[in-house]
Amino acid sequence: MSFLLTLLAASVAFYFIIYYSFYRGLRCTSQAKLHGKTAIVTGSNTGIGKATALDLAKRGARVILACRSRERAEAAVYDIRRESGNNQVLFMPLDLSSLQSVRDFVKTFLKTEPRLDFLINNAGVMGGGRTQEGFGMEFGVNHLGHFLLTLLLLERLKQSAPSRVVTVSSMVHLLGHIDFKLLESTKDLVQGDRNTLKNLQVYAHSKLCNVLFTRELANRLEGTNVSCFCLHPGLVQTEMGRYLGCADDSCFYSVESCSSWTQKGALRPLCTALFRRDWSLSVAAGETGTNEKKPEPSVCN
């Protein structure tokens, strides 16, 4: 009997830990208004990107949805405008698997937009294939595309300072490594035929590229008032499962009860990166947004 009571008490305690850690806490309570500010969010027609774009729009920012699919992006623009009441939400085509598309996007943006306050590198893929330039798809989209996009927009970010570059990475970067000889010879981060395990491995490698890029960029931009953040959003429900052969994300359902499962859950680290004012570049560089550093309570509760 005592064992059952102990087990019951432990179960209740575990429930409250999960509830307060993952659900009740996943609210961005910052009251910051962003009228007059402009943000680019890549991969913003669904999931983390769309939720982030919506949050920015609700705060009054001008939000550019940088996406590959016009149909899905325009549907997201409609949804975000309707829910936020902000008509300053626009779609600009961007295919991160094509470096020429990245250059075309930047050319259009610089012609039409006088400022850039937030660049949020959110888009990501997992799976095989090659980019238009022949690079492995994960390396090309998750890293190279965002790398070029950021570099081409740096001057506008500096002109609009204080500004921020936020790159969505993952804790799986801890499992990643970069074989530069392999990369030079194959234009990819793995070799041989792909399977689910290799897809996960190359995804981890690409996320490590994100972290290393953010650290180096932060060092080079020190003193410019352009802040750089790299963060882990937590386990959230996105469409990433389609790259693992799970069109309905069913391969992730078994962990639903202990995951940051709503798109709004992704806003906690993003909100911290966007609005926290007391992080120096040296602290923020490459920060993964985990609980190793507690978010400011007034910003993210």
URVEN-V326187 format. One record per backbone hydrogen bond with DSSP energy under -0.5 kcal/mol. CO is the residue of the C=O (numbers start at 1). NH is the residue of the N-H. E is the energy in kcal/mol with one decimal. If there is no record, write none. Layout:
# URVEN-V326187
CO:NH:E
CO:NH:E
This chain:
# URVEN-V326187
1:5:-2.3
2:6:-2.4
3:7:-2.6
4:8:-2.6
5:9:-2.7
6:10:-2.5
7:11:-2.2
8:12:-2.4
9:13:-2.5
10:14:-2.5
11:15:-2.2
12:16:-2.2
13:17:-2.2
14:18:-2.5
15:19:-2.9
16:20:-2.7
17:21:-2.2
18:22:-2.8
18:23:-0.7
19:23:-1.5
19:24:-2.8
19:25:-0.5
23:26:-1.2
25:27:-2.2
27:29:-0.8
27:301:-1.6
34:37:-2.2
37:62:-3.1
38:117:-2.4
38:118:-1.9
39:64:-3.2
40:120:-3.0
41:44:-0.5
41:66:-2.0
46:49:-0.6
46:50:-1.5
47:51:-2.3
48:52:-2.4
49:53:-2.6
50:54:-2.4
51:55:-2.0
52:56:-2.4
53:57:-2.4
54:58:-2.4
55:59:-1.0
56:61:-2.0
57:60:-1.7
59:34:-3.5
60:36:-0.6
61:63:-0.6
62:39:-2.9
63:65:-0.6
63:90:-2.8
64:41:-2.4
64:66:-0.9
65:67:-0.9
65:92:-2.2
66:43:-2.0
67:94:-2.8
68:70:-0.7
69:73:-2.2
70:74:-2.9
71:75:-1.6
72:76:-2.0
73:77:-2.6
74:78:-2.1
75:79:-2.2
76:80:-2.9
77:81:-2.7
78:82:-2.3
79:83:-2.5
80:84:-2.6
81:85:-2.1
85:87:-0.6
87:89:-1.1
88:63:-2.5
90:65:-3.7
92:67:-1.0
94:96:-0.6
95:98:-1.9
97:132:-2.4
98:102:-1.8
99:103:-2.0
100:104:-2.5
101:105:-2.5
102:106:-2.4
103:107:-2.3
104:108:-2.3
105:109:-2.8
106:110:-2.9
107:111:-1.3
108:112:-1.6
109:113:-2.9
112:114:-0.5
117:164:-2.5
118:40:-2.7
118:120:-0.6
119:121:-0.7
119:166:-3.1
120:42:-2.3
120:122:-1.4
121:168:-2.5
129:137:-2.0
131:134:-1.7
135:131:-2.9
136:140:-3.1
137:141:-3.0
138:142:-1.9
138:143:-0.7
139:143:-1.0
139:144:-2.7
140:145:-2.9
141:146:-0.7
143:147:-3.1
144:148:-2.7
145:149:-2.3
146:150:-2.7
147:151:-2.2
148:152:-2.5
149:153:-1.0
150:153:-0.6
150:154:-0.6
151:154:-0.9
153:157:-2.1
154:158:-2.7
155:159:-2.3
156:116:-0.6
156:160:-1.4
158:161:-1.1
163:227:-2.6
164:119:-2.5
164:166:-0.5
165:167:-0.5
165:229:-2.9
166:121:-2.8
166:168:-0.5
167:169:-0.7
167:231:-2.0
169:233:-0.5
170:173:-1.8
171:174:-1.9
172:175:-1.9
173:176:-1.4
177:179:-0.5
178:180:-1.0
179:183:-2.6
180:184:-2.3
181:185:-1.8
182:186:-2.8
182:188:-0.5
183:187:-1.9
187:136:-2.9
195:199:-2.5
196:200:-2.1
197:201:-2.3
198:202:-2.8
199:203:-1.7
200:204:-2.1
201:205:-2.2
202:206:-2.2
203:207:-2.0
204:208:-1.8
205:209:-1.7
206:210:-1.5
207:211:-1.8
208:212:-2.7
209:213:-2.5
210:214:-2.2
211:215:-2.4
212:216:-2.2
213:217:-2.8
214:218:-2.5
215:219:-1.9
216:220:-2.2
217:221:-1.9
219:222:-0.8
221:224:-2.5
221:226:-0.6
225:162:-0.6
225:163:-1.7
225:227:-0.6
227:165:-2.8
229:167:-2.7
231:169:-3.0
231:233:-0.6
234:236:-0.8
235:260:-0.9
236:238:-0.9
239:242:-1.8
240:243:-1.8
241:244:-1.7
241:246:-2.5
242:245:-0.9
245:247:-0.6
246:249:-2.0
249:252:-2.1
250:253:-0.9
252:255:-1.7
253:256:-1.9
255:258:-1.2
256:259:-1.6
259:261:-2.0
261:237:-1.0
262:265:-1.0
262:266:-0.5
263:266:-1.3
264:267:-1.7
265:268:-1.1
266:270:-1.1
267:271:-3.3
268:272:-2.1
269:273:-2.5
270:274:-2.4
271:275:-2.5
272:276:-1.9
278:280:-0.5
280:283:-0.5
280:284:-2.7
281:285:-2.4
284:230:-0.6
284:287:-2.8
287:230:-0.7
288:232:-6.2
290:293:-1.0
296:299:-1.9
296:300:-2.4
299:29:-1.2
299:30:-1.2
